[in-house]
């Protein structure tokens, strides 16, 4: 699979380029430029095919967490559900007023934020592997 950039990937057959927009996974046709949403419902708290800050910062993982199937018919992706991840106040030292910002930070032995998912190209759910409950 050829990588276009750190946040974009081309399908193995070269007919599509995938990317993240508004916390959802999208694909654009290289033939006609039409865009297709592969996932719906992504938010700041539920990221589909997108990592939170912990993976690149603490684990040096920068590759987007989604992968095209060899026949370009499906995309497997990691869904980050952070609604139950603890939030902590952090002081913004760049602020002149000393504002505090909430930052989600996973605490060991608590809620796991990632769920593996597999979607058919048109966004149909083909299978889900979820070891953490629904």
Backbone bond lengths (Angstrom), bond angles and torsions (degrees), N, CA, C in turn:
res aa  C-N    CA-C-N  psi(-1)  N-CA   C-N-CA  omega(-1)  CA-C   N-CA-C  phi
1 X - - - 1.452 - - 1.523 108.07 -
2 X 1.299 116.29 130.01 1.458 121.55 179.68 1.521 109.31 -88.77
3 X 1.310 116.01 131.20 1.462 120.09 177.12 1.521 108.69 -90.68
4 X 1.324 117.22 131.15 1.454 122.63 179.01 1.525 109.93 -82.50
5 X 1.307 117.17 -47.20 1.458 124.31 176.49 1.519 106.50 -156.06
6 X 1.321 118.31 176.74 1.463 118.63 -179.75 1.532 114.12 -59.49
7 X 1.321 118.21 -22.66 1.465 119.81 -177.78 1.524 113.17 -112.42
8 X 1.320 118.45 -0.72 1.466 121.56 -179.77 1.518 109.88 -125.74
9 X 1.337 115.47 145.65 1.461 120.72 177.95 1.521 108.58 -136.02
10 X 1.310 116.20 142.79 1.463 119.06 175.18 1.519 108.63 -93.31
11 X 1.333 116.31 149.40 1.458 121.08 177.17 1.531 108.21 -69.56
12 X 1.337 118.08 155.10 1.461 120.26 -179.35 1.535 113.79 -56.65
13 X 1.342 117.66 -32.36 1.470 119.11 179.15 1.530 112.61 -85.24
14 X 1.345 117.23 -3.12 1.455 121.70 177.19 1.518 115.16 76.26
15 X 1.340 117.63 7.78 1.465 120.49 -176.66 1.529 113.21 -86.33
16 X 1.333 117.13 -14.50 1.459 120.66 -176.71 1.525 110.46 -140.02
17 X 1.319 115.05 153.15 1.460 122.63 170.39 1.521 106.36 -122.40
18 X 1.318 116.69 127.96 1.469 121.27 -178.51 1.520 109.54 -101.84
19 X 1.334 114.53 152.17 1.466 121.04 -178.74 1.520 109.38 -159.73
20 X 1.331 116.46 169.60 1.465 122.74 178.91 1.521 108.69 -106.03
21 X 1.331 115.81 132.69 1.458 122.34 172.90 1.520 107.89 -140.24
22 X 1.309 116.49 128.40 1.475 122.31 177.80 1.524 111.81 52.05
23 X 1.322 116.08 43.23 1.466 123.64 176.00 1.519 113.36 66.55
24 X 1.331 118.15 19.33 1.460 123.72 175.58 1.518 109.63 -124.98
25 X 1.329 115.18 157.38 1.449 122.39 179.40 1.527 109.59 -93.56
26 X 1.333 116.51 131.61 1.462 123.52 -178.00 1.521 109.59 -127.24
27 X 1.328 115.99 160.75 1.462 122.09 172.45 1.518 107.87 -135.84
28 X 1.326 115.52 142.45 1.460 121.02 176.93 1.523 107.31 -121.16
29 X 1.324 115.92 136.17 1.454 121.88 179.15 1.524 109.51 -72.67
30 X 1.320 116.18 133.52 1.460 119.65 176.95 1.528 110.95 -77.37
31 X 1.325 117.14 -16.08 1.468 120.78 -179.13 1.519 112.19 -80.81
32 X 1.346 116.89 -47.27 1.467 119.15 -174.19 1.528 114.21 -124.34
33 X 1.319 118.86 -2.44 1.461 121.81 177.62 1.513 114.57 78.04
34 X 1.331 118.65 6.93 1.471 120.57 179.03 1.525 109.99 -73.92
35 X 1.338 114.66 137.42 1.460 121.23 -179.50 1.522 110.37 -99.24
36 X 1.336 115.26 145.51 1.456 122.53 178.71 1.524 108.36 -131.84
37 X 1.331 117.14 128.25 1.462 120.82 174.54 1.525 107.66 -77.34
38 X 1.316 117.24 122.64 1.458 121.01 177.20 1.520 111.82 -89.49
39 X 1.328 116.76 -23.78 1.461 121.66 175.82 1.523 108.83 -133.69
40 X 1.310 115.32 157.59 1.465 122.92 175.74 1.522 108.08 -131.30
41 X 1.302 117.24 159.56 1.455 121.25 173.80 1.511 115.17 86.38
42 X 1.323 118.40 8.47 1.452 120.04 177.92 1.525 110.59 -71.39
43 X 1.326 115.71 140.06 1.464 122.65 178.36 1.522 108.55 -140.23
44 X 1.303 116.88 -179.40 1.457 121.21 175.59 1.533 110.40 -59.24
45 X 1.337 117.14 -33.41 1.460 121.71 -179.07 1.525 113.29 -89.60
46 X 1.326 118.50 -24.64 1.464 122.91 178.68 1.519 107.63 -122.04
47 X 1.323 115.26 100.71 1.468 121.48 -175.85 1.519 108.97 -101.38
48 X 1.301 116.38 129.45 1.460 121.58 -177.88 1.523 109.38 -111.91
49 X 1.336 115.65 110.93 1.452 121.06 -177.45 1.516 113.33 75.89
50 X 1.315 116.35 19.43 1.466 121.71 -175.85 1.528 109.09 -136.49
51 X 1.320 116.32 135.32 1.458 121.39 179.59 1.519 111.60 -84.27
52 X 1.325 116.16 152.95 1.455 119.73 169.36 1.526 107.81 -81.83
53 X 1.299 118.58 -173.43 1.464 121.91 -175.00 1.526 113.38 -72.46
54 X 1.336 117.30 -22.86 1.465 120.64 -172.82 1.532 111.54 -65.35
55 X 1.331 118.15 -44.06 1.465 120.76 -174.73 1.535 112.63 -61.24
56 X 1.341 119.68 -52.35 1.468 117.53 178.62 1.534 112.96 -69.88
57 X 1.319 117.17 -35.89 1.466 120.29 -175.34 1.524 112.47 -73.54
58 X 1.315 116.94 -48.29 1.460 121.15 -173.31 1.528 113.64 -95.06
59 X 1.351 117.43 -28.92 1.466 120.25 -175.22 1.523 113.32 -113.84
60 X 1.338 117.11 -1.11 1.460 122.88 179.40 1.532 112.37 58.45
61 X 1.340 116.28 34.69 1.465 121.93 176.78 1.520 107.51 -99.64
62 X 1.317 116.31 117.75 1.470 120.01 -177.16 1.519 113.13 -119.02
63 X 1.334 118.71 -8.53 1.463 121.61 179.00 1.520 109.30 -73.15
64 X 1.329 118.30 132.27 1.467 119.62 177.87 1.530 110.81 -57.59
65 X 1.325 117.55 138.81 1.466 120.73 -175.06 1.529 113.16 -83.59
66 X 1.323 116.38 58.85 1.464 121.15 171.25 1.520 108.74 -147.52
67 X 1.354 114.81 151.85 1.450 120.64 -172.47 1.529 109.70 -142.73
68 X 1.319 116.34 133.31 1.464 122.40 175.76 1.528 109.36 -75.98
69 X 1.337 116.42 144.32 1.464 119.89 171.94 1.531 108.08 -71.34
70 X 1.331 118.20 156.99 1.468 120.39 -178.71 1.529 114.41 -57.16
71 X 1.345 117.40 -29.66 1.474 119.57 -179.58 1.533 112.63 -94.39
72 X 1.323 117.78 7.39 1.476 124.31 177.75 1.524 114.39 64.94
73 X 1.331 117.80 17.40 1.466 120.13 -178.06 1.522 113.51 -92.98
74 X 1.320 117.81 -17.23 1.461 121.70 -176.35 1.515 110.56 -142.12
75 X 1.320 114.17 161.02 1.460 121.34 174.90 1.521 107.83 -130.72
76 X 1.322 116.47 124.83 1.461 121.45 171.86 1.517 106.74 -92.86
77 X 1.335 116.30 137.90 1.460 118.70 -178.70 1.511 111.01 -145.86
78 X 1.307 114.86 158.59 1.449 121.88 176.57 1.518 108.43 -95.30
79 X 1.304 116.04 130.11 1.466 121.30 176.91 1.519 107.96 -105.15
80 X 1.308 116.49 125.97 1.456 122.04 179.49 1.530 108.66 -102.41
81 X 1.326 116.66 107.71 1.462 121.71 177.66 1.521 106.96 -102.32
82 X 1.314 116.55 104.30 1.457 121.10 -173.39 1.522 113.82 -102.48
83 X 1.322 117.10 11.47 1.464 119.01 -176.28 1.522 112.92 -61.39
84 X 1.333 118.01 -29.78 1.470 120.34 -178.78 1.531 112.73 -101.61
85 X 1.325 117.39 3.56 1.469 120.91 178.20 1.524 108.34 -77.48
86 X 1.319 116.02 132.87 1.467 121.52 -177.00 1.526 111.75 -58.81
87 X 1.333 115.10 144.37 1.459 121.38 175.97 1.525 108.98 -111.74
88 X 1.344 114.44 142.10 1.453 120.70 179.48 1.519 108.48 -129.24
89 X 1.321 116.28 146.69 1.468 121.13 176.35 1.517 109.04 -81.51
90 X 1.327 115.23 130.05 1.460 121.27 176.35 1.520 108.34 -122.21
91 X 1.307 116.03 133.77 1.457 120.81 178.92 1.525 109.20 -76.49
92 X 1.306 116.76 129.52 1.461 122.41 177.50 1.523 108.12 -87.45
93 X 1.324 117.08 102.46 1.463 121.42 -176.98 1.524 112.78 -73.88
94 X 1.329 117.90 -12.21 1.461 121.12 176.46 1.528 111.92 -83.61
95 X 1.309 116.30 -10.92 1.457 121.74 -179.55 1.529 109.79 -85.54
96 X 1.329 116.72 136.49 1.468 120.68 177.69 1.523 112.09 -72.40
97 X 1.333 116.26 -21.40 1.465 119.60 -177.94 1.525 112.77 -98.82
98 X 1.340 117.81 -0.93 1.463 120.32 178.25 1.515 113.36 70.86
99 X 1.313 116.64 38.67 1.466 120.88 -178.64 1.526 111.36 -66.41
100 X 1.311 115.77 147.17 1.460 121.81 174.61 1.525 107.88 -101.99
101 X 1.326 115.72 141.92 1.459 121.68 177.67 1.516 108.66 -120.28
102 X 1.319 116.92 144.58 1.456 120.32 175.40 1.522 109.02 -83.38
103 X 1.319 116.30 134.02 1.459 122.32 179.08 1.519 108.39 -130.94
104 X 1.322 116.71 128.88 1.464 119.66 175.92 1.517 108.56 -76.74
105 X 1.329 115.38 135.46 1.456 120.41 178.92 1.520 108.25 -142.80
106 X 1.332 117.19 120.31 1.470 119.25 -178.25 1.521 111.36 -69.46
107 X 1.305 115.43 133.02 1.455 122.32 178.92 1.532 107.20 -103.12
108 X 1.345 118.84 133.90 1.464 120.58 -179.92 1.528 111.82 -53.47
109 X 1.312 115.13 144.11 1.462 123.92 177.55 1.526 113.26 71.01
110 X 1.318 117.97 13.63 1.457 120.98 176.71 1.513 109.41 -111.57
111 X 1.296 116.74 -162.30 1.464 123.98 -176.62 1.526 112.07 -54.96
112 X 1.326 116.21 131.54 1.456 121.71 173.93 1.524 107.44 -89.75
113 X 1.327 117.12 131.75 1.453 120.42 -171.37 1.523 114.23 -91.91
114 X 1.325 118.97 -8.78 1.459 119.14 -174.50 1.522 111.99 -105.45
115 X 1.338 114.84 144.95 1.454 122.76 177.07 1.521 108.18 -138.68
116 X 1.333 118.61 125.26 1.456 118.95 176.23 1.530 110.65 -74.93
117 X 1.315 117.62 141.75 1.456 123.06 -179.50 1.522 109.74 -138.08
118 X 1.328 116.72 153.91 1.459 122.42 174.13 1.512 108.04 -130.02
119 X 1.302 117.42 125.66 1.460 121.93 179.53 1.513 109.92 -122.29
120 X 1.340 115.85 140.29 1.452 120.19 170.97 1.518 108.54 -68.28
121 X 1.299 116.62 161.80 1.457 119.86 -173.44 1.516 113.23 -55.30
122 X 1.292 119.49 -39.11 1.461 121.82 -177.88 1.526 112.37 -82.55
123 X 1.338 117.20 7.97 1.456 120.41 177.87 1.507 113.39 92.98
124 X 1.354 116.53 4.33 1.460 118.71 177.79 1.518 108.90 -74.78
125 X 1.295 116.40 140.09 1.457 119.92 -179.47 1.523 109.02 -80.20
126 X 1.320 117.09 114.63 1.452 121.63 179.00 1.512 111.52 -90.62
127 X 1.302 116.25 -41.02 1.459 120.04 -177.29 1.518 108.12 -160.44
128 X 1.301 115.47 156.80 1.455 120.05 174.19 1.522 108.14 -138.32
129 X 1.284 115.28 137.16 1.457 121.28 175.05 1.505 105.70 -119.14
130 X 1.299 116.11 109.01 1.461 119.72 -172.79 1.516 108.95 -136.87
131 X 1.326 117.23 101.78 1.445 120.86 -178.89 1.514 113.61 -86.56
132 X 1.333 118.92 5.67 1.452 120.93 -172.73 1.521 112.88 -116.32
133 X 1.296 118.60 12.21 1.460 120.50 -177.81 1.506 111.11 86.01
134 X 1.299 117.02 171.30 1.477 121.18 -177.66 1.487 111.67 -117.00
